[in-house]
C-alpha cells in the first residue's frame, strides 16, 4: 500500500477517534451533571488517568485529549522514523506509549510544566515589549536630535567603507586578469 494512502486512512481514523472521544466525553459529562458517575465516565477516567476531572472542567478534558493526540502522533512518528517497525506497528506503539503516559499521570505533569514554562516566557516577553516601548517613548520625547547627526555620519562612513572594500576587490580582480593576460 502506498504511504500517502496509508497516512490518509490513518488521518481519517484519527479524526474519527477524536470526534468520537469528544462526543463520548460530552455525553459522560452530561450524565454526570444529571446525577452520578456514568460507566462511560469511569471508563474514560481509567483509560486516560483523569479521575479528578468533573463536569465543571470538561474543557480541560478536551484539552487533555488534544495533548494526548499530540503525544500519540509524535511518539508514533518517532518510532516510525527511528526504528525498523512497520508503520502500523509504530502507530500501535505510539498509542500504547500515549496511554501509558496518561495513565501514570506523566502527561498531566508534563503539560503542566511545559505550559507553565511557556506562560512564564510569554510574561517576560510582554514585559520586555512594554519596557522597550517606554524607553523608545522617552527617547523620542526628550529628543534624540544630537544622536541623529552621529547616526548619519556613522552610516556614511559604513557606506564609504563598503564601497572601498568593493573597489579594492575590483582592483585585485583587475590585477589578476592583467597578470593572466601577461603570460
C-alpha angles and dihedrals in degrees: 000000000000118000094236092053091047092049092048090050090049092047090053091049091048093050090049091049092051092048092047092047091049091049092047091047091051090049091049092050090047093052091046090052090053090057130292140023114286125222086241092054092048091049092051090047090052094045098046100027094239101135094145097054114111135184090271090060098047092124089056088056091053090050087049090053090051091051089046090054091049092052090045095052094041093050092047091049093048092049091046093049100043102035141057094240119122118255094256092049090050091054091050091049090047091052091048091050091050091050091049093050092048097043092051092049092243092119092056093046093045093049090047092053095043095047091045090052092047091048091050092050089048092053091050091049093050091048089051091052092049093047093048090049090056092047091052092045091052092046092052093043096050092042133251095205092121089052094050093067091052091047092051092048091048092049091050091050091049091050091048091051091049089051091048091051091051091047092049090050090050092050091050090050092050091049090051090050091047090050092051091047091052093059 
